[in-house]
Amino acid sequence: MKYYKRNETRKVNVGGVIIGGGSPITVQSMVNTDKGDWKAAVRQIKELENAGCEIVRISLPDIQTAQDISKIKKRIKIPLVADIHFDYRIAIEAIKQGIDKLRLNPGNIGAKENISAVVEEAKKAHIPIRIGLNAGSLKSIRKINDNFLRAKELVKAAMDNVKIFERHKFYDIVVSLKSSNISITAEAYKIFASKRNYPLHLGITESGSLFSGNIKSAAGLGIMLYDGLGDTIRVSLTANPVEEVKAGYCLLQALGLRNSGIEIISCPTCSRCQVDLINMVCQTEEALSKMKRLKNLSKPIKIAMMGCVVNGPGEAKDADFGIAGTKDGGLLFENGEIIGKVKPKNWVKTILSMISRYQNS
Ligand code: SF4
C-alpha cells in the first residue's frame, strides 16, 4: 500500500523467488517432519505449497540429511533453504545437492574460516545466504541486561559476519536478527537497516503456540512492517507449519502489504445478532482453507459477514459482496446493492458460490 514507505533493499534471488528490492513480501515456513524422512518432508512441503508458502526451509542436522536434498528438490516446486548449525560441511554438501539458499547461524557455526569456505562455495553456485542471528544462541548477549544494548549486540554479531561475506565480494545476503523479545528484535532490525541495505527476513522466534504465537508475531512483525522493514517473513508457531503460512498471509493482508485473495470482514456479534454468525464465519474460513490457493482470482475479494443491520449493510456495501443479518435470515449485497435474501442455513453455501463466480470471472 502506498502509505507504507518500504525500506529500500537489494534484490536477492532464491531459486527464482525474489526477496527485497520492493518485491512483494514473501511468506516462508519450515518443515518439521522427522529427521531423515525425506518423503515425509516432501509431503509436508506439498501441503505448504498448497497453502501458498513461497519459500520453505529444512533443518539439516547431519551430512546424511543434506544428501537427501536433491531427492526433495526434484519433487517440489518452491525454493528450498537449508538450515545449518554447528557444522559448515553440511552447508557445503547441501550446495552440492542443489539447495536454493542457506541459512547459517553465525552464533554456532564456528571459526571464520568455516564461514569463508561456505561463502566461497555459495558464490560459485550463485545461491544466497541468510545470516540468521538468533539471540538465544549468542553467548555475548546473555551477559547484557539492557534490551537496547542487546539489540546492538545482535547487530554487531550480524555485521561481523556481513563483513566476512563482503570481503569475499559476496552480496547475495539476507539478514535476520531474531529474538523471542519483541523490543530487542524490532530495535535490532531498525539499527541494522540503518547500516546496510540487505533484505530482511523478519520473525519473532520461539513465539509460542498457535494462539499466543500468532498474537506475539502479529505484534512484533506488525511494528517492523509498519515501519517499512521486512522483505520476507516467517511466523514461527509451535503448530502445524501450514498455520504459519496462513498466519503470514493474514498478517500481510491486515497491513495491506499483500492481497492474498479473500478477506472476511465479520462483526464480533452482540445481543442484536439473530443468526449463528460465529459458526458461519468459522465454517466459511474452514471451507476456504480447503480450497486450493485461490489463484484464479483476478483481484482480491472482500466479503462481509455481519450479524445485523446496525453496521451490517454499511460493511456489506463496502465489500465486494456480503450478507447482513436480519431477523429471518440475511440481506445479500453485491457492489453496494441488495441482490437478494438468504436463509441462515444458506449463508455459507451462498458465500462460497459467490466466490466461485469471482474465481471464474
Ligand atoms: S453488526 Fe449488529 S450484531 Fe454485529 S456487533 Fe454490530 S450491532 Fe452487534
Boltz pocket constraint, residues with backbone or C-beta under 6 A from the ligand:
constraints:
  - pocket:
      binder: B
      contacts: [[A, 267], [A, 268], [A, 269], [A, 270], [A, 271], [A, 272], [A, 273], [A, 306], [A, 307], [A, 308], [A, 309], [A, 310], [A, 311], [A, 312]]
      max_distance: 6.0
